[in-house]
């Protein structure tokens, strides 16, 4: 089980999913907020710096460095938990490669749903959200989720390769 390289990839997926729980996925800075109608900021709000941070557990809103609101992200917590549990299921199902390939494909859907949920949360909860104003930490957080997709693809290809190797060995016998 552990000697197979795809198992290492699956464990890396679990570790990176846990990192997205504690690290910042979205870290957005908005120096001059505007109101919901898209009109420029009034004189009372000029000079206020708004910041938004999102990870798999919390969505925080800061104004001038002071925490204004904090929300627990139950949907993202559930998605990350399902991804971690499903990936452990894949690792422990190493004896049935057909089922392991199917479960790895389902894991693609789960990770894609996680990425979609993070981006949907950012676009709906952060006013004037754009990728141009994201900090480098936030770019790394989103890149981690995309890297999780890549690791899942690599693991799927290696499971498929193992299955083909076993089939060719069975034909030789």
N, C-alpha and C positions, 0 to 999 in steps of 0.2 A: 504494500500500500504506500508507504512513505518513500520507498525507493523510486517510485515513478515520479517523473518531473511534473506531471500534471497535478499531482497531489500538492506539490510545492506551490504551484500556481493557485490552486484552490485555497490553500492556507494564506497565501498573500492576499487573495480577495477578501478573506475574513478579516485580516489585520487592517487592510485599507478601509474596509467598511467601518471598522471600529474607530479608525482615525477620523473619518468624516463625522463621527458622532461628537468628537471632542474638539476637532479643529474647525476653522472657519471655512465653510463652503462659499458663502457669499459675504463679502466685506465691502460695502458700498458707501462711498463718501459723497454727500451732496452739500456743497458749500452754500448755495443760495436756493433754498427750497421755494417752490411756487405752489399756488393753491391748486385745487383739483381741476379748475377750468383752464389751466395752462397759462394763466396770466402771471406776469412777473411778480416777484415777492414785493410785499408792501414795505414801507419804511420801518415798521415794527419788527419784521422778521429778517431784515437785512443784517448780516453779520452773524447770524446763527448758523452753525455748522451741524448738519444732521448726518448721522452715521447709522447704518443698518448692518447687523451681523446675523448670519443664518448658519446654523449647523443642523445636524439631524435631530437635535434635542430642543434647542431654543431659537427663537427669533427675537432679537433685541433691537430696540430703537434708542439711540442716544442723541441728545441735543446738547451741543457744546461740551461733550464729554460726560454728561450726566445721563444716567439711565432713565428713560422716560417710560418705557413699557417693555415687558418681557412676556413672551407667550411660549408655552410648551407645544411642540409640534408632534402631536400624537400620531398623525398619519405617517410622518417620516420615521418616527421611532418604530412603528409597526413594519414599514417597508424594510428598514435596515435589519430588524430582527428576523423577518422572513428570509431576507437574502442570506444572512449568516446561518440560519437554521437549514435552509435549502442547500447551501454550499456544503455544510457538514454532512447532510444526507447524501450528496453526490460523492464526497470523499469516502464515506463508509459503504457506499454501494459499488465498490470497485470490482466485485466479482461478476456483476452483470453489466457488461459494457454497453449493450443496447439501451438498457434503462438509464445508464449513466450518461449516454449521449443525449437521450431525450430530456433528462433532467437538466443537463447543461444548456440545452436550447431554451428550456423554460426559464433558466436563470438569466438568460439574455433579456427576456421579457421583463423579469423582475427588476433587473438593473436599469433597463431602459425606462421603466415606470418610475424608478427612483430619480433618475436624471430629469425626467419630465416633471415630476412633482416639485423638485427643487427649483427648476426654472419657472414653473407656473407660480410657485410661491413668491419668487423674486419679482416677477412681472406684475402680480396682482397686489402685493403688499407694499412694495417700495415705489413711491411716486417718482416718475421720470426715470425709471430704471433703464440703463443702457450699459453695454459692456465696456464702453469707453471710460466710464468713471469708476470701474472696479479697481481695487488695489491688487498688487501682485499676489498677496496671500489668497485672495479670492480666486484668482486665475489658477493657482495651484490646487485649490479645493475642487474646482470643477474639473481640472485635468486629472485628479485622482479618480473621479467617477468614470471618466472616459478611459483611464488606464485600467480600471476594473473590468470594463467591457473588453478591452484588448486581452487581458489575462484570461478571461473566460473563453475568448475565441481561441487563444493558443492552447488552452487545456482541452477544448473540444477537438481541435485538430490532432492533438496527441492521443486522446482516447480513441479517435477514429483510426489513427495509425496503429495503435496497439491491437485493435479489433482486426484490422487487415492482416497484421503479422500473425495473429493466432489462427485466422482462417487459412493463411498460406501454409502454416505449419501443420494444420489438420489435413490439408490436401496432400502434403508430402507423405504423411503416414498412410 
